[in-house]
Amino acid sequence: MTVMTWTCTAALAAAGTLVIAATPVAAANVKITPLGAVDGEFCPLDRALIFEDPDGTRILYDAGRTVAGAGDARLGDIDAVLLSHVHGDHLGDRTIAAVNASPCGKPEFPNVTAPNSNSVDIVMAKNAKFLVGGEMASFFSTKIKALGGDPSLVQLVRFGASRNVGGVSVASVPAVHSNGLSPAFLDKDHADAFAANGLTAYVGPPGGYVVSFTNGLVVYLSGDTGITAEQDLVVRGHYRANLTVLNIGGTFTTGPTEAAYVINDLVRPSSVIPSHANEEATRDGTVLTGTRTETFMNAVSVPVHVPLSGKTMEFDGSGTCVAGC
Protein backbone atom coordinates (compact mmCIF):
# COMPACT_ATOMS: atom_id res chain seq x y z
CA MET A 1 0.00 0.00 0.00
CA THR A 2 1.41 3.39 -0.96
CA VAL A 3 1.56 6.27 1.49
CA MET A 4 -1.04 8.13 -0.56
CA THR A 5 -3.44 5.17 -0.54
CA TRP A 6 -3.02 4.70 3.21
CA THR A 7 -3.60 8.42 3.82
CA CYS A 8 -6.84 8.41 1.78
CA THR A 9 -8.07 5.29 3.54
CA ALA A 10 -7.37 6.79 6.93
CA ALA A 11 -9.12 10.00 5.96
CA LEU A 12 -12.21 8.10 4.79
CA ALA A 13 -12.24 6.10 8.01
CA ALA A 14 -12.01 9.27 10.05
CA ALA A 15 -14.83 10.84 8.07
CA GLY A 16 -16.94 7.71 8.60
CA THR A 17 -16.25 7.89 12.29
CA LEU A 18 -17.47 11.47 12.36
CA VAL A 19 -20.67 10.54 10.53
CA ILE A 20 -21.37 7.68 12.96
CA ALA A 21 -20.68 9.87 15.97
CA ALA A 22 -23.09 12.48 14.68
CA THR A 23 -25.91 9.94 14.29
CA PRO A 24 -28.38 10.25 17.22
CA VAL A 25 -28.45 7.26 19.57
CA ALA A 26 -31.84 6.08 20.85
CA ALA A 27 -32.38 6.87 24.53
CA ALA A 28 -31.66 3.90 26.81
CA ASN A 29 -33.82 4.36 29.88
CA VAL A 30 -34.50 2.21 32.92
CA LYS A 31 -38.22 1.53 33.39
CA ILE A 32 -39.59 1.47 36.95
CA THR A 33 -43.11 0.18 37.59
CA PRO A 34 -44.72 0.18 41.06
CA LEU A 35 -46.96 -2.81 41.81
CA GLY A 36 -49.41 -1.56 44.42
CA ALA A 37 -52.86 -2.54 45.62
CA VAL A 38 -54.86 -0.06 43.53
CA ASP A 39 -54.09 1.15 40.00
CA GLY A 40 -52.92 4.75 39.85
CA GLU A 41 -52.58 5.19 43.61
CA PHE A 42 -49.93 5.08 46.36
CA CYS A 43 -51.51 3.02 49.16
CA PRO A 44 -50.43 2.14 52.74
CA LEU A 45 -48.69 -1.21 52.16
CA ASP A 46 -47.32 -0.58 48.65
CA ARG A 47 -43.69 -1.69 48.52
CA ALA A 48 -43.04 -3.59 45.29
CA LEU A 49 -41.20 -2.13 42.30
CA ILE A 50 -40.09 -3.70 39.02
CA PHE A 51 -36.92 -2.36 37.41
CA GLU A 52 -36.31 -3.10 33.73
CA ASP A 53 -32.85 -2.43 32.32
CA PRO A 54 -32.36 -1.44 28.67
CA ASP A 55 -30.84 -4.92 28.12
CA GLY A 56 -34.19 -6.48 29.13
CA THR A 57 -33.17 -7.62 32.64
CA ARG A 58 -36.17 -7.37 34.98
CA ILE A 59 -35.76 -7.17 38.76
CA LEU A 60 -38.52 -7.24 41.39
CA TYR A 61 -37.76 -5.42 44.64
CA ASP A 62 -39.58 -6.32 47.89
CA ALA A 63 -42.65 -8.13 46.54
CA GLY A 64 -44.53 -7.67 49.83
CA ARG A 65 -48.29 -8.08 49.95
CA THR A 66 -49.46 -6.06 46.93
CA VAL A 67 -48.23 -8.44 44.24
CA ALA A 68 -51.15 -10.83 43.79
CA GLY A 69 -49.01 -13.95 43.95
CA ALA A 70 -46.80 -15.46 41.27
CA GLY A 71 -49.70 -15.37 38.81
CA ASP A 72 -50.04 -11.58 38.95
CA ALA A 73 -50.15 -10.59 35.26
CA ARG A 74 -48.20 -7.40 36.01
CA LEU A 75 -45.04 -9.37 36.81
CA GLY A 76 -44.17 -10.73 33.37
CA ASP A 77 -40.71 -12.27 33.21
CA ILE A 78 -38.62 -11.76 36.35
CA ASP A 79 -34.86 -12.41 36.34
CA ALA A 80 -34.22 -11.67 40.01
CA VAL A 81 -36.08 -10.90 43.22
CA LEU A 82 -34.39 -8.61 45.76
CA LEU A 83 -35.41 -8.82 49.41
CA SER A 84 -34.30 -6.19 51.93
CA HIS A 85 -35.50 -8.06 55.04
CA VAL A 86 -37.99 -10.69 56.17
CA HIS A 87 -40.77 -8.64 57.76
CA GLY A 88 -44.12 -9.74 56.37
CA ASP A 89 -44.87 -6.51 54.52
CA HIS A 90 -41.69 -7.01 52.46
CA LEU A 91 -41.28 -10.79 52.26
CA GLY A 92 -45.03 -11.24 51.76
CA ASP A 93 -46.85 -13.20 54.44
CA ARG A 94 -50.17 -12.67 52.62
CA THR A 95 -51.36 -10.95 49.43
CA ILE A 96 -54.17 -9.00 47.86
CA ALA A 97 -56.80 -11.12 46.11
CA ALA A 98 -56.40 -9.00 42.97
CA VAL A 99 -55.50 -5.49 41.95
CA ASN A 100 -58.30 -3.01 42.82
CA ALA A 101 -60.07 -5.62 44.97
CA SER A 102 -60.22 -3.30 48.01
CA PRO A 103 -60.03 0.46 48.69
CA CYS A 104 -56.63 2.16 48.75
CA GLY A 105 -57.20 3.45 52.26
CA LYS A 106 -58.10 -0.01 53.60
CA PRO A 107 -56.30 -2.61 51.50
CA GLU A 108 -57.20 -6.22 52.25
CA PHE A 109 -54.82 -9.18 52.09
CA PRO A 110 -56.95 -12.33 52.30
CA ASN A 111 -54.54 -14.80 50.68
CA VAL A 112 -52.11 -16.29 53.23
CA THR A 113 -48.74 -17.22 51.69
CA ALA A 114 -46.90 -18.34 54.84
CA PRO A 115 -45.02 -20.55 55.43
CA ASN A 116 -43.69 -20.19 51.86
CA SER A 117 -44.05 -16.39 51.35
CA ASN A 118 -45.03 -14.37 48.32
CA SER A 119 -41.36 -13.84 47.48
CA VAL A 120 -40.51 -17.56 47.47
CA ASP A 121 -43.59 -18.38 45.41
CA ILE A 122 -42.54 -15.82 42.79
CA VAL A 123 -38.92 -17.01 42.74
CA MET A 124 -40.00 -20.59 42.09
CA ALA A 125 -42.66 -19.74 39.50
CA LYS A 126 -40.33 -17.43 37.56
CA ASN A 127 -37.16 -19.47 38.10
CA ALA A 128 -35.61 -16.19 39.21
CA LYS A 129 -32.50 -15.51 41.23
CA PHE A 130 -33.27 -14.60 44.84
CA LEU A 131 -30.80 -12.07 46.22
CA VAL A 132 -30.68 -11.74 50.00
CA GLY A 133 -28.23 -10.65 52.70
CA GLY A 134 -27.39 -11.47 56.30
CA GLU A 135 -28.13 -15.08 57.25
CA MET A 136 -31.18 -15.26 55.00
CA ALA A 137 -29.59 -17.30 52.21
CA SER A 138 -29.34 -20.62 54.08
CA PHE A 139 -32.92 -20.28 55.35
CA PHE A 140 -34.38 -19.62 51.90
CA SER A 141 -32.20 -22.21 50.17
CA THR A 142 -33.51 -24.83 52.57
CA LYS A 143 -37.11 -23.71 52.08
CA ILE A 144 -36.89 -23.69 48.28
CA LYS A 145 -35.23 -27.11 48.23
CA ALA A 146 -37.98 -28.53 50.47
CA LEU A 147 -40.56 -27.21 48.02
CA GLY A 148 -38.84 -28.99 45.14
CA GLY A 149 -37.11 -25.95 43.75
CA ASP A 150 -33.47 -25.25 42.93
CA PRO A 151 -31.69 -23.95 46.05
CA SER A 152 -28.94 -22.39 43.92
CA LEU A 153 -31.46 -19.72 42.89
CA VAL A 154 -30.79 -18.14 46.29
CA GLN A 155 -27.69 -15.95 46.15
CA LEU A 156 -26.11 -14.30 49.15
CA VAL A 157 -25.02 -10.66 48.84
CA ARG A 158 -23.40 -9.42 52.03
CA PHE A 159 -22.29 -5.83 52.72
CA GLY A 160 -19.60 -4.67 50.32
CA ALA A 161 -20.27 -7.52 47.89
CA SER A 162 -22.22 -7.54 44.63
CA ARG A 163 -23.89 -9.87 42.16
CA ASN A 164 -24.60 -9.48 38.47
CA VAL A 165 -28.00 -10.12 36.92
CA GLY A 166 -27.66 -9.74 33.17
CA GLY A 167 -25.82 -6.46 32.71
CA VAL A 168 -27.07 -5.12 36.05
CA SER A 169 -24.86 -5.02 39.16
CA VAL A 170 -26.51 -5.39 42.58
CA ALA A 171 -24.45 -4.37 45.62
CA SER A 172 -25.47 -4.77 49.26
CA VAL A 173 -25.35 -1.83 51.69
CA PRO A 174 -26.30 -1.57 55.39
CA ALA A 175 -29.72 -0.63 56.74
CA VAL A 176 -30.51 0.27 60.35
CA HIS A 177 -33.63 -1.72 61.21
CA SER A 178 -34.48 -5.23 62.49
CA ASN A 179 -34.84 -8.57 60.73
CA GLY A 180 -36.86 -10.97 62.83
CA LEU A 181 -38.61 -13.78 60.97
CA SER A 182 -42.20 -14.44 62.04
CA PRO A 183 -42.89 -17.94 63.45
CA ALA A 184 -45.49 -18.24 60.67
CA PHE A 185 -42.66 -19.07 58.25
CA LEU A 186 -41.21 -21.87 60.42
CA ASP A 187 -42.12 -25.52 60.85
CA LYS A 188 -44.74 -26.16 63.52
CA ASP A 189 -42.42 -27.24 66.35
CA HIS A 190 -40.14 -24.23 65.98
CA ALA A 191 -43.07 -21.90 65.35
CA ASP A 192 -44.80 -23.00 68.54
CA ALA A 193 -41.61 -22.62 70.59
CA PHE A 194 -40.84 -19.12 69.28
CA ALA A 195 -44.44 -17.97 69.59
CA ALA A 196 -44.68 -19.28 73.16
CA ASN A 197 -41.70 -17.13 74.11
CA GLY A 198 -42.69 -14.03 72.16
CA LEU A 199 -39.67 -14.35 69.87
CA THR A 200 -38.91 -14.16 66.18
CA ALA A 201 -36.14 -16.03 64.43
CA TYR A 202 -33.20 -13.74 63.72
CA VAL A 203 -31.75 -14.15 60.22
CA GLY A 204 -28.92 -11.63 60.26
CA PRO A 205 -29.00 -7.89 59.67
CA PRO A 206 -31.41 -6.21 57.26
CA GLY A 207 -30.00 -4.38 54.29
CA GLY A 208 -30.47 -2.19 51.27
CA TYR A 209 -29.07 -2.32 47.77
CA VAL A 210 -27.32 -0.14 45.24
CA VAL A 211 -28.28 -1.26 41.74
CA SER A 212 -26.18 -0.08 38.80
CA PHE A 213 -27.85 -0.26 35.39
CA THR A 214 -26.31 -0.41 31.93
CA ASN A 215 -27.35 3.16 31.02
CA GLY A 216 -25.44 4.63 33.99
CA LEU A 217 -28.38 4.92 36.39
CA VAL A 218 -27.39 4.03 39.97
CA VAL A 219 -30.32 3.42 42.32
CA TYR A 220 -30.15 3.25 46.12
CA LEU A 221 -32.87 0.98 47.50
CA SER A 222 -32.89 1.79 51.20
CA GLY A 223 -35.00 -1.09 52.50
CA ASP A 224 -36.37 -0.11 55.91
CA THR A 225 -33.82 2.05 57.65
CA GLY A 226 -33.11 4.92 59.95
CA ILE A 227 -30.47 7.53 59.25
CA THR A 228 -27.05 5.90 58.87
CA ALA A 229 -23.58 7.25 58.09
CA GLU A 230 -23.25 4.75 55.22
CA GLN A 231 -25.78 6.80 53.27
CA ASP A 232 -23.09 9.45 52.96
CA LEU A 233 -19.87 7.42 53.03
CA VAL A 234 -20.94 4.41 50.97
CA VAL A 235 -24.09 5.18 48.99
CA ARG A 236 -23.05 8.68 47.91
CA GLY A 237 -19.27 8.62 48.42
CA HIS A 238 -18.50 5.28 46.81
CA TYR A 239 -21.43 4.27 44.60
CA ARG A 240 -22.60 7.80 43.72
CA ALA A 241 -26.26 6.83 43.56
CA ASN A 242 -28.27 9.28 41.45
CA LEU A 243 -31.77 7.95 42.23
CA THR A 244 -33.05 6.88 45.64
CA VAL A 245 -36.03 4.79 46.73
CA LEU A 246 -36.45 5.75 50.40
CA ASN A 247 -38.83 4.84 53.22
CA ILE A 248 -40.65 7.84 54.71
CA GLY A 249 -43.26 6.34 57.05
CA GLY A 250 -41.84 7.09 60.50
CA THR A 251 -42.25 4.94 63.67
CA PHE A 252 -40.51 1.92 62.10
CA THR A 253 -38.22 3.83 59.71
CA THR A 254 -37.19 7.38 58.90
CA GLY A 255 -40.14 9.76 58.90
CA PRO A 256 -40.61 12.42 56.22
CA THR A 257 -38.32 15.05 57.75
CA GLU A 258 -35.58 12.52 58.59
CA ALA A 259 -35.89 11.08 55.10
CA ALA A 260 -35.57 14.56 53.63
CA TYR A 261 -32.30 15.02 55.54
CA VAL A 262 -31.02 11.75 54.05
CA ILE A 263 -31.80 13.03 50.56
CA ASN A 264 -30.68 16.65 50.93
CA ASP A 265 -27.55 16.15 53.04
CA LEU A 266 -26.35 12.56 52.76
CA VAL A 267 -27.18 10.75 49.50
CA ARG A 268 -27.87 13.86 47.39
CA PRO A 269 -29.34 12.06 44.37
CA SER A 270 -30.82 13.70 41.28
CA SER A 271 -34.32 12.51 42.25
CA VAL A 272 -36.18 10.33 44.72
CA ILE A 273 -39.08 7.87 44.85
CA PRO A 274 -40.75 7.75 48.30
CA SER A 275 -41.70 4.36 49.69
CA HIS A 276 -43.18 2.76 52.81
CA ALA A 277 -45.35 5.80 53.57
CA ASN A 278 -47.85 3.63 55.50
CA GLU A 279 -50.76 5.87 54.54
CA GLU A 280 -53.29 6.50 51.81
CA ALA A 281 -50.97 8.99 50.14
CA THR A 282 -53.02 9.73 47.02
CA ARG A 283 -56.56 9.89 45.73
CA ASP A 284 -57.20 9.86 41.99
CA GLY A 285 -53.43 9.97 41.64
CA THR A 286 -53.07 13.28 43.50
CA VAL A 287 -51.09 13.54 46.75
CA LEU A 288 -53.41 14.24 49.67
CA THR A 289 -52.95 17.32 51.85
CA GLY A 290 -51.51 16.69 55.30
CA THR A 291 -49.91 13.35 54.43
CA ARG A 292 -46.37 12.30 55.21
CA THR A 293 -45.82 12.09 51.47
CA GLU A 294 -46.72 15.77 51.06
CA THR A 295 -44.48 16.73 54.00
CA PHE A 296 -41.58 14.85 52.43
CA MET A 297 -42.16 16.41 49.01
CA ASN A 298 -42.12 19.90 50.52
CA ALA A 299 -38.93 19.21 52.47
CA VAL A 300 -36.62 17.85 49.78
CA SER A 301 -34.62 19.84 47.26
CA VAL A 302 -34.79 17.33 44.37
CA PRO A 303 -37.72 16.10 42.23
CA VAL A 304 -39.98 13.59 43.99
CA HIS A 305 -41.70 10.95 41.89
CA VAL A 306 -44.64 9.35 43.70
CA PRO A 307 -44.91 5.61 42.89
CA LEU A 308 -48.43 5.33 41.47
CA SER A 309 -49.26 1.67 41.01
CA GLY A 310 -49.04 0.44 37.43
CA LYS A 311 -47.65 3.73 36.12
CA THR A 312 -44.23 3.15 34.54
CA MET A 313 -41.58 5.84 34.95
CA GLU A 314 -38.44 5.99 32.82
CA PHE A 315 -35.09 7.27 34.07
CA ASP A 316 -32.00 8.20 32.12
CA GLY A 317 -28.44 7.55 33.27
CA SER A 318 -28.28 10.75 35.28
CA GLY A 319 -31.22 9.85 37.52
CA THR A 320 -33.65 12.18 35.75
CA CYS A 321 -37.21 10.99 35.07
CA VAL A 322 -37.81 11.47 31.34
CA ALA A 323 -41.17 9.74 30.85
CA GLY A 324 -44.19 8.80 32.98
CA CYS A 325 -43.21 11.41 35.54
Secondary structure as UniProt FT lines:
FT   HELIX           3..22
FT   STRAND          30..34
FT   TURN            39..40
FT   TURN            44..45
FT   STRAND          49..52
FT   TURN            54..55
FT   STRAND          58..61
FT   TURN            64..66
FT   TURN            70..71
FT   TURN            73..75
FT   STRAND          80..82
FT   HELIX           88..91
FT   STRAND          94..95
FT   TURN            99..100
FT   TURN            104..105
FT   STRAND          111..112
FT   TURN            114..116
FT   HELIX           118..126
FT   STRAND          129..132
FT   TURN            134..135
FT   HELIX           136..146
FT   TURN            147..148
FT   HELIX           151..153
FT   STRAND          154..156
FT   TURN            159..160
FT   STRAND          162..165
FT   TURN            166..167
FT   STRAND          168..174
FT   STRAND          180..181
FT   HELIX           183..185
FT   HELIX           188..196
FT   TURN            197..198
FT   STRAND          201..202
FT   STRAND          207..212
FT   TURN            214..215
FT   STRAND          218..221
FT   HELIX           231..236
FT   TURN            237..238
FT   STRAND          243..247
FT   HELIX           256..261
FT   HELIX           262..267
FT   STRAND          271..275
FT   STRAND          282..283
FT   TURN            284..285
FT   STRAND          286..287
FT   TURN            289..290
FT   HELIX           292..299
FT   TURN            309..310
FT   STRAND          313..315
FT   TURN            317..318
FT   STRAND          321..323
//
